[in-house]
Amino acid sequence: MTTSNTTTTAPPPAEEPSLHRAIGPKLLILFVIGDILGTGIYATTGKVAGKVGGALWLPFAIGFVVAILTAASYVELVGKYPKAAGAALYTQKAFKTPFLTFIIAFMVMCSGLASASAAARAFSGDYLSELTSNALPPTLIAILFILALAALNLRGVSESVKTNVVLTLVELTGLVIILAIGAYAVLSGDGDPGRLTDFESPGGGTGYALLTGVLGATALGFFAFVGFEDSVNMAEETKDPVRTFPRAIFIGVAVTGTIYVLVALVSSLLVDYKVLEGSSGPLLEVVKAGGIDFPHKLFALIALFAVTNSALINIMMASRLCYGMANERILPRAMGRVLARRRTPVVGIVFVSLLAIGLVSTGEIEGLGDTTAFLLLCVFAVVNVSVLVLRRDRVDHEHFRTPTVLPVIGAITALILASPLADRPAEVYIRAGVLVAIGIGLWVVNRVVLRARGED
């Protein structure tokens, strides 16, 4: 039986222009790939190795499976509801609980900003040091980096996405170089294949310690896979999103997952995991050990482009999330204000950029990356449940439908990786708890404002 969708959406003010549908199928595929690739693989590979040892490929292989499971849920939901706001929109439609919706939206936004902050930190780290002896403080470099990306976002989605295409091709080139170095090493008989099955755990060699070590490595490594969920916030700027998104998301996750596993194999084959763990530019260590005379400075430049791309897309995502939540009346309508000439969500861009500037001083790359993954794993668990709840809500157009077993397994695996079994540092839970507490405070303020305006 077909039922109507009873959730009413307050339209944006009549004077506000709509977002520009400038993203076609090819651009969207590159957007998804570019969003997933970047800071995670370029900056946190060594930290993942520190948790699991030479069997570095295993956490990325598990993360690939978990990402595919949740991606299938996102594909069904964005096809069903092709609007900006992503997980927040799906949560509201499934549970119709404004408080839960706001917290989920706030967690998604904070995860994106934590990711952008990790990228900003990575930008000012070892890769930059390989190129220059600039004496500017890393925090100042990170702030200037965020401001430059905000300016690019204000120019327009077309400019931002085209820049993303260029940066995606550059960062893909960097990873192809790593794979070429690995192929050369294998053909030359270099490297140590024994490392690939060498499991190490900070907690010792017991079965439980190895299990928590692998789960912890997978949870941190999952930071490298986040990004496909960002693309659904571009639904209102995509041409024919119902048909375009399934192919783009699945291709994007499959391409990046395959590359990640291969890069992890090469990294472990050529470099001891302790060396990788001690570097904030682990793939540069692979280039140095690869036996090919590839310019180290050129690779460092490629890595800087990669982390720039991650930050650019996360700032884009967060600002579009603000826009979508404003149109759903989860945030004040002013957050949905669009710059008339450029047709970009100006208030959202300014707001998230200021938050990102505040976050760059809260932790190092590993802590911010782990915080990003933890927040999103919690969100992914809710999204996987939401897709099952919303099966009762029919829409009047055809869309992708994922097999029921996938979101069930997706929810379970997300919860396991978000649990204390993943052996993550306490600072990650503290940082996430503080962010959620801030969100609750903002929720209370927003409700008071709405009530005062008679809109509650």
N, C-alpha and C positions, 0 to 999 in steps of 0.2 A: 504493500500500500504506500502510495506517495503522500508524504506529509510536507507541509509548507515550512519554510524556515521562519521561526517566530522572532528571531533576534533582529531588532531594528537598529539600523545604523544611522546616526545623525550625519547628514551631508555636510561637507565643508561650506563655509560661508559663500554666498553666491558670487562675491567679488573676487574670490581666490581662483586663479587659473589651475587647471589640472596638470598633473605631471606629464612630461613629454614621452611618448612611446618611441624610444630611439634604439632599443636593443633587439636585434634580430637573432635567429637561431645560432649562427656562427659566433657572434659576439657573446651570446650567453654561455656557450660551451667554454669559450676562452675565459669568460668571467668566472665561471665555476672553478676551472682548473687553476686560474690565477689566484683565486681566493683561498683554495686549499693549499697550494704550494706556497712556500715562502719561509717565514720565520721558524716554523716548527722543525722542518727537516734541516734547514741551514744552521740553526742555532741550538737546538735541544737534543740533537742526536747523541752527543757525548754524555749528556746527563742521563739519557735513557740507558746508555751502555753502562753507566755507573751503577745502575740498579739491577741489571741482568747479566752483565759480563759480555763475553764474545758472542753469545746467541742473540745478538742485537736485532736480527731480522724477525724473531718470533713476536715481540710486542707490536711491531708494525703490521705483521700478518693478521694478528688477532684484532688490532684496531681497524684494519681494512674490513673485516667481517662485520664488526659492530657498526661501522659507518654505513655499510651497504644496507643493513637492517633498518636503521633509522632513516636513511635517505629514501627508502621505499615508502615510509610513512609520510614524509614530507612531500613526495611526489604526488601521492593520492590527495593530500590536503590542499596543496597549492592548485591542483587541477580542479578541485571541488570549489575552492574559494580563492580565486585569483586576485587577491588584494594584498596591499602592503600590510605589515604588522606581524606576519609569520606566526610564531608559536603563541604569541599573545592572543591573536585572533582565534586560533584553533582552541585554545584553552577556554576562552570566553564562550564560544559556541558549544563546546562540549559540556562545561560545568556551570556556566552562567553564574559564576561567583566573581564579582568584580575584584575582590581583594586578592584572590588567587591569580586572576588575570594580570593584575598590576605587578605582583611579585614575580611572576614568570617573565613578564616583559622587562622588568627592571633587571632580572638576572641575565637575560639575553643581552641587554644593553651593556651591563657591566662586564660580561664576558668579552664582548667585542672591544670594549675600551681597555680591558686588561690585556687583550691580545695586541691591540695597537700600541699599548705602552711597552709590552715585551718587545715588539718590533722596533720601537724607538730606542729602547735600551740596546738591542742587538745592533742597531745602526751605529751607535756610539761606542761599540766594543772592539773586539780584536780585528774584525774585517776592516774597520776604518783605520785602526792603528797600523795595519799593513800598508796603507796608502799614504798616510800623513802623520807627522808628529805634532799635529794641532794640540795646543795646550789648553783649549777651551774645556771647561768642565763637562763631563758626559751628560749631566742633567740639562745644562743649557743647550747642548747640541740636540738632545731629545725634544726639548720644548720648541726650538726653532723648526725642527723636523715636523712636529705636529702642526704648527702654524702654516707651514708651506702646503701641507696636504689639505688643510681647511680652505686655503685660498683656491686651490685647484678644484675642490668640491663645489665651491660657490660659483665657479665659472659655468658649470653645467654637467649633466650626467653624460652627455655625449663626449665631452672632453675627458671626463674622468674615466669612462669605460674605454675610450681609445688609448688613453695613457696606460690603462690596465692591460690592453692587448700587447702593447710594446714591452711592458715590464714582464708580462707572462712569457713572451717569447725569449726574453733575455734569461729569466730564471730557469726556464726549460733547457736552454742552452747550457747553463751551468751544470745541471743535473746530467745532461747527456755527456758532458765532459767527464764527470765522475764515472759514469757507466763505461765510457771509452777507456778510461784509465784502468778500470777493473778488468775489462776484456783483455787489454794489453798485458796486465799482470798475470792473468790466468794462462794466456798463451805463452808467456815467458817463463812460467813456472815460479813466479814470485808470490809472495803472500804466504799466509799460514792457514790452510783450510781447517786445521784442528780447532782454531778459535771459534768457528761457527757453531760448534756444539759445546762450547765452554760456558757453563752456567755459573755465575757468581752471585752472591747475595750479601749485602751488608750485614744481614742477620745471622750469617753462618750457612752451613751446608745442609741443614735439616730439611725434610720435605716441606714442612710448613713455611720455613723461611724462604725456600725457593719459590713456593707458590705465591707468597705475598710479594716477593721480589718481582716475579713476572707480572703480577697484577699491578704493582706500583709502576713498573716500567711501561706497561700497556696504558695505564691511566695518563701518565705524563706524555707518552708517545701519541696518545689520542689528540693532543694539542695540534699535532701536525695535520690531522684530518679535519679539524673544524673549519668551517667555511662554506660548505655546501648549503647549510641552513641560512646563510646570509643572503643567498641569491633569491630566496622567496620574497624578501623584502623589496625586490625590484620588480615585482609582478605587475605593478601599474605602469612601469616604464618599459615593459616587454611586449613585443608584437605577438599576438595570439598565444598568450601564456599557457593556456590549457594544452595545446599541442606541443609547445616548445620545451616546457620544463622537464617532462619525463626523460626525453633523450639527453638533454643537456646535463642533468644531475647525474644520471647513471654513467654516462660517458666520462664526466668529470671525475667522479669517485673511482671508477675503474682505472683510468689512466694514472691518476695520482697514486692510488694504492699500489699498482704494479711498480711504478717508479720508486716509491718509498722502500718496498721490500728489496728491490735490486740495489738501491743505494746503500741500504743497511748491510747487505751482504758484502758489498765492496768495501765499505768502511771497516767492518770487522776483519775482513780478509787481510787488509793492508796495514791497519793501525791497531795497536794494543788498546784494549778498552780503557785502561787507566790514562793513557795519553788523550784519548777522546774525551774522557770525563773532565780532564783538567783544562779543556779549551772551550772558549765561547765562540770559536770559529772552527768547529770540528771538521767540516768538509775541506777547509784549507789544509788541515793536517793530512787528509787523504791525498790531496794534490801534491803536497810536498813528498809524500812517501811513495807515489805512484810510479816512479821510474820514467816518467815522461816530462820533458823539459817545457812544461806549460807555465807561462808567466804568472807568478803568484799574485802580483798586484792586479792583473786583469781578472783573475778569479775572485779576488776580494771585491773588486768593483761589481762584478756580476752578483755576488752575494748581497751587496748593499742594495742593488736594484730589487732583489728578491724580497728583502725585508721591507723595503719601501712599498712594494705592491701589497703586502699583507696589511700594512697600516692603512694604506689608501682605501682598500675595500672595507676594512672594519669601520673606518670613519664614515664611509658612505652608508654602510648597513645601519649603524647606530642612528644616523640622522634620518634615514627613511623610516626607521622604527618609531622615532619620535613623531614623524608625520602621520604614520598609520595609527598610532595610539591616540593622537589628537583627533583624528577623524572618527575614531571609535568612542570618543569622549572619556578615555581613560586618563589622558592628560588634558590640560587646558587647551582650548582651541587655538590659542596663540602659537602653540608648538607646531601647528600645521601650516603656519604662514609660509607662502611661497614667494620667492623673489620674482616679481612680475616679468622683468626683462629676461632673466636667465632661466626662470621656471625651475628653480631649485629650492628645497626646504631650508630657507636661510636661518630661521630661528633654531631649528634642529641641529644644523651644522655648527652654529656658534656654541650651542649648549653642550653638545657632546665633545667638542674640541676643548672646551674649558675643563670638562671632567677628565679628559685624557691627560691634559697638562698636569692636573692634580695627581693622577695615578703614577706618573713616571718616576716619582720619588718614593713609592711605597714598597718596592722590592726589586730583586734581580730577575733576570730572564727566566730562570727555572721556576721561581716562586710565582711569577705572574702567569707563566704558561700553564703551570699546574692549577692555578686558580681558574684560569679560563676553561680548562678541560673539566674541572669539578663542577663549575656552575652549569656548563652545557650538558654534562651527563645527567644532572638533575632535571634539566629542562627536557632532554631527550626522553627520559622516562615518562614524563607527563605527556609529551607529544605522542609517544607510542600508545599510551592508554587512550588519548583523545581520539586517535583515528578509529579505534574500536567503538568508543561511545558514539561517535558521529556517524556510524553506519546506519543509524536510525533516521538520520537527516538526509532526505533525498534532494537532489538539485535537478534542474531541467536541462542539463546538458551532459553529454558523455564525458567521462574522465577516467584516468588510470585508477585501478583498484588493486591494491597489493594483497597477496595471499594472507589470510588471517594469522597464520603461524608466525609470520615475520615480525609484526609489531609486538606479539607476545614475547618472543625471544629477545627482541630489541629492548623492551622494557626491563626484562630480567638482567640482561648483560649490562645495561646502563647503570642499574641500581648496584650491581656487584662492583663495578669499577668506581662508583661514587662512594662506596662504603669504606670503613676503616680497614677492610681486608687489603685495600690497595696500598697500604703502607706509605701514605704521603705525609709530609711534615705537618706538625700542628699549626704552623703559621698559615697554611693554606685554608684550613677550617676557620681560623680566627679572622683572616682577611675576608673570606666569603661571608662569615657571620656578621662582620661589621657592615659590609655592603648591604646585606639583607636588612639589617637594622636601620640603615639609612633609608632604604626603600620603604620600610614601614612608616618611618617618620614623614617621608614625603607623601605617602598615601593619606595619612591623617591630615596633613596640611591641605592637600588637594580636596578632600571631602569637606573640610570646613569651608573652603572657598566656594565650592559648588553649592553647599547648603545656604551660604550667605547670599548667593545669586538666585536662589530658588530653583536650581537645576537638579537638586538631589532627588 
